[in-house]
Amino acid sequence: MPVKDIPTPSATGRPKYKLEDILVDTIFANLFRLPRPLEKQVYYTSLLTEITKLVPGDLAPTLGRAIRWIHDHLDDLNGEINMRFSTWFAIHLSNFAFTYKWEEWYFPFPALLEEC
């Protein structure tokens, strides 16, 4: 990485990147590694679940942004990555009593018919 691209501290002396963003990005990058992840998929699932339980206020917003980004780009992703995401998301939701901001994904039925 060129030196000019390294994040510099802001006026408050804090870096411009967030540890949570790097953590989630790294775990997903490894989970979605093709042809197969370095570890079993259950490792990454368990890792994200445990970290979310330990620091929900810090990790949940970052994880939510990542989930929304992946969901918005599912059509552009490899089929294997879609399957891994779907599997991970289903297990992750089951570990948190299927709670999520579902209203973000609510699409009125008539709107779906108009697209067809």
N, C-alpha and C positions, 0 to 999 in steps of 0.2 A: 504494500500500500504506500503510495507516495506520501511524503510528509504533509503536503498541503491538504490531503484528504483526511488526516487524523483529526477527530473532533477536538476542539479547543474548549476550555472552560468558559462558561458564560460570565457575566459580570458578578454573579454571586459566587463564582469559584467552583461551581458544580459542572460536571460534564454535560454536554448536550444530549447524550444518549441515556437511556434508562436501562438498568440492569435487567428488569423484567422483560423488556423488548428483546434484548440479546438472548436471554434464557429461553424464551418461547421460540424465537427464531431458530436457535441452535437445535432445540429438541425436535421441532417440526422438520428441520432440514435433515436431521438424522433419521427420523421416522419415515420420511418420504424419499430417502436415498434409493436410487435404482441401481442395480436390479433388486437389491434387498438391503435392509438396514444392517448396520454392524451388529446390533443386538436384536433380540426378539422383540416383536412389537409390544408385547405386554410390558416390557421394561419401560418404554417411553410413555405408555398409558399410565402405568403406576407412578412414574416420576411426576408427570403433570398433575395427576390426582393428588398426590401427597403434598406437592408444593402449593397447590391451590388450597388445600385444607389448612396448611401451616400459615400462609399469608394471603387469605382471600381478598383483602382490601387492596393489596398491592398487585397481585397477579391477575385477578378477575378482569379488570378493564383491558389489560394487554391481551389476555387470552380471548376476550370477546372481540377485540379488533381483528385479531388473527383469524378467528372463526368466520367473521363477516367477510373478510378479504377472500379467504379460501372459498366460501360459499358463493361469492360473487364471481369467482373465476373457475368454477367447477368445469364449465364447458371447454376451457382452455387447457385443462390439466390431463395428464396421462390417465388412462382408465385404472391402472394399478394404484395410482395416487388417490384417485376418487374412492376406490374401495378401502384403502387404508384410512383415509379421513373419515369415511362413513363408519367404519368399524370403531375407530378411536372415539368419535363423537358419541356414538351409541353407548359405549362403555362408560365414557366420561359422564354423560347425562345420567346413566343409571346409578352412578356413585353419588350423585347430588340430587336424588329424588326427582329427576327429570325437570328440575327448575331451570328456567332460562327466560330471557326476554322474548317470548314467543311473538308478541305483538310486532316486533321488528320484521318478522317474516310473514305477517298476515297479508294475504292478497285476497280481496273480495272475489268470490266465485264468478260473478259476471265479467269482471276484468280479464279473468283467465280465458273465458269463452271468446271474448273479443279478439284475443291474440291468435286464436286458432284459425 
